[in-house]
Amino acid sequence: MLAALVDFLTPQRCLGCGVPGEALCGLCLAPEPARRVPEPAPEGLPDCWSAGAYEGPLRQAILACKERGRTTLTHPLGQALAYVLTHALPAAPPSALPAGSPARRAALPSALPSALPASQPPPVRSGHPVGPGGLAGAPPLDPRALDGGLTLVPVPSARRAVRGRGHDPVAALAAHAARALRAHGWRVDARQALTQTRRVADQAGLAAGSRAANLAGSLRAIRPVTGRVVLVDDVVTTGASLAEAARALRASGAEARLAVTLAATRRRS
């Protein structure tokens, strides 16, 4: 909490390039929404989209926000998640969209960013934050196409990690992304609908199979979710966390066919 207070009171400089005035400038963040799915993908993994690779300023920002209390980074990172979502939904499998909606009728299961309408502007690279102006200029999907709205469900952090950090960074990112989208007419909410049922080992350093075994059956739903459900996490590596979160939602009667993350990293074999 002290780190967050110091961060709030200290004049802001971009974590990537040092330009004054913002915690992370749009030039350093420069989200590039794309489908980034681990291979091999674990069973039950939703379609995965992210803002970029887990490297450079994006990696620095995620670690600073998550581990060093730089909570002012939650705003630009949450905006980046919202930006990814506006690109991911038009390319989502039709079954992930409401029946009869314009987005579902137009969707292609294998669509990539290059296959989106030509009117779609490129990712923001002007040196300014990704929103709200960036979002205002680039929602490829009309929010009215999503009947029933969206619910963003963050993958829960371990309780001991939340206590140690003094905050839950993924939950905060989901909340910021939802607010950014609501400001542009989307019917969207963020809901902490999942919790851990048991302690799990630290995932760092574990191979794909070990990660899946470590997390199997570790989550359960504690709140109902409505509308289209999208899972949110900071980084996808093997996909084990997202697959387990999707399983827990299915067990409660909900279905998450799409997941958005800030970054995707190389898998460990």
N, C-alpha and C positions, 0 to 999 in steps of 0.2 A: 504494500500500500504506500510506503514511503517513496518507493521508486516512481509510482504513478503520480504522486503529488509533485515530486521534483520535476518529472516530465511535463506536467501540466503548467508549472510556473516558469520553466526555463524557455527562453526564446527558441522557437522551432527552427531547425535546419534539416533539410532532406537527408535521410539516412544514407542515400546512395551517392549524391553528388555534392551535398553540403550547401545547396542554394537556400538562402534564408526564407522563412515565411511559412513553411509547411513540413510536416513530418516525413512525407514521402511524395516527391513530385510526380506528375504524370509521365514525364519523360523516363524516369527511372522505373516506375511501376509498369507502364506500357503494356497493359494486359493484352494477351493474344488468345482469346477464347478458342478452344479446340477440344475435340474428343481425345482424351488421353487415357486409355484403358490398359491396365497391367496385363502382361502376358507371361504365363498363362493366367487368365482371369479366374478367380475362385467361383465356385458354384453360387448362384444367387446374387452375383454382383450387379448392381444397377448400371445403366449407361453412365459413364464418367466423363465429366467435362472439367477443365481447369483453366486458370488464367495464364499459366506458363509453367516452365520447368523449375524445379526446386534448385535454384542457383542464383548467383548474383544478388542484386538489391532485393529481389522478392524473397529469397531465402533469408537474407539479413533481417528484413522487416518481420517475417514470420517469427523468427527466433527472438528478436527484440521484444515483440509484442507478447509472445507466449512465455518466455523464460526470464525476461529482464524487466517486466513491468512497464514497457513503453506503450501504455494504453492509448495514447494519442494516435497511434498507428491503426487502431481499430477502425477509425473512420475511413481512411483511404482504402484499407484492405476490404472493409465491408462494401464499399462502393465497387471495388473490383469484382467481388462475388456477384453483386447485382448485375453488373455488366456481362459477366459470363452467363448468367441465367437467361438474359434476354437473347443470347445467341444459341444457347443449348436447347431451349424449348422448341424453336422452329425445326430443329434437326432431330428431335426426340422421336423414338418409334411411335407410330400412330396410336398404339394401345396405351401410351402414357398420357395422352391428351383426351379431353372430354369428347364423348361421342357427339358427332354432328357439328363440332366447332369448326370454324374456318381453318384454324391451325391444324386440326387433325386431317381435314380433307387435303391440305397442301403438303403435309409432312411426308418425308421420305426416310425410311429406316436407316439408310446408309449415307444420309446427307452429311457433307462436310462443310466447314465455313465457306469454302470457295463455291459451293453449290447454292448458297443463299442468294436472295434477290439482288440484282445489281444495284438497287437503290441503297443497300446497306453500306453505311460509311465505315471506314477502317477503324481499328482501335485508336484511342486517343494517344497522340504522341507529341502534343504541343508543348509539353513542359508544365501543363496545368493539371490539377487533380482530375481524376476520372469522374467527377460528379460534383454537384448535381448537373452541371452543364453537359458533361459528357454523356450522361444517361439521357438527358433531354434530347440530345441530337441523334441518339442511336438506339431506339428500341425496335429491332427488326420485327418483333411480334407484337401485334396490337393486343394490349392487355384485355380488351373486351372479348377476345377469342377464347379466353380461359374461363368457361362457365364454372362457377363454384369456387373460384379462387385457388390460391396456393397455400400450402403450409410448409414452411421450412423447418426441418427437424435436425438440430445439431447432434452429431455423434458425441455422447457424453464423455467427459474426462474422468479419470479416476478421482474419487473423493479426496484421497491424500494429495494428489497433484493440485486440485483446486485449493485445498487448504494451504499448501505450500506456496502457491503463486499468489493467493489472495484474490483470484478472479478465475472465471472460466472463459478463456479466450474464444473458443469455438462458439459457445452460446452467444457471446457478445458480437461476434462477427455475423452470425445469423440474424440477430436483432437489428444490427445496422443495415444489413442488406435488405431486410424487409421494409425498414423505414424509407430507404432510398427508393425502392420500387413503389411503395404506397404514394410517395410524393409525385409520382408520374402516372397515377391512375390505376395501378395494379391492386387487385384484391389479394393481399398476401399477409400472412402472419408468421411469426416465428414461435415455435412451441417446444419447450424442453419436455419431450414426450417419452424419453428413454432414460433408464438408469442401469447402473451396474448391479448385478446380483451377487457378485463375488469379486475378490481381489484377483487381479491378473498380474503376470510378470511384466516388467518393462519390455516393450516391443523392440527397443533399439538393439540392433545387432542380431535379431532373430531372422532366420530364413523364412521363405514363404510358407512352407508346411508347418513350421514351428509357430509362426504367427497365427495361422488359422486354428491350430490345436489350442493355443493359449487363450484365444478369444471365444472358442465354441461354447455357446450357451451362456455367455457372460452378461448379456443384456436382456432387459424385458421392458415392455411398454408400461407406463404408469399413468398416461393421460390419453384420451381419445384424440384422434386427428381427423380433420375433415378436408374436403377438396383434394386437389392434386398434391401429393406428398413428394417433397424433394429433400434428400439427405444433404447435410452440409458438414464438411470437415476442412481442416487446414491443409493437410497434405495426404495424397494417396501414394502408397508405395506398392504393396502387394495386393491391396484391396480387401484384406481380411477384416478390417474394422467396419468398412462400409457394407460388406456382405453380411456380417453378424448383425449390424443395425437393421438392414433390410429384412433379415430373418425374424428378428424380434418384432418388427412392425407387422409382418405377415401373420405371425402367431396371434396378434391382437385384432386381426381383421383388416388392417390397412395395407397399402401397397405402395412402395417407393420404387419406381422404375428409372429414376434419374437421380444422380448425385453430382453436386458441384463442389469443387475444392479450389483453394488458392493455387496450389502447385501439385505437380506430379513428379515423382522421383524415379530413378532406375530401380527396378526390382532386384532383390537379392535372391540368388538361386540356391 
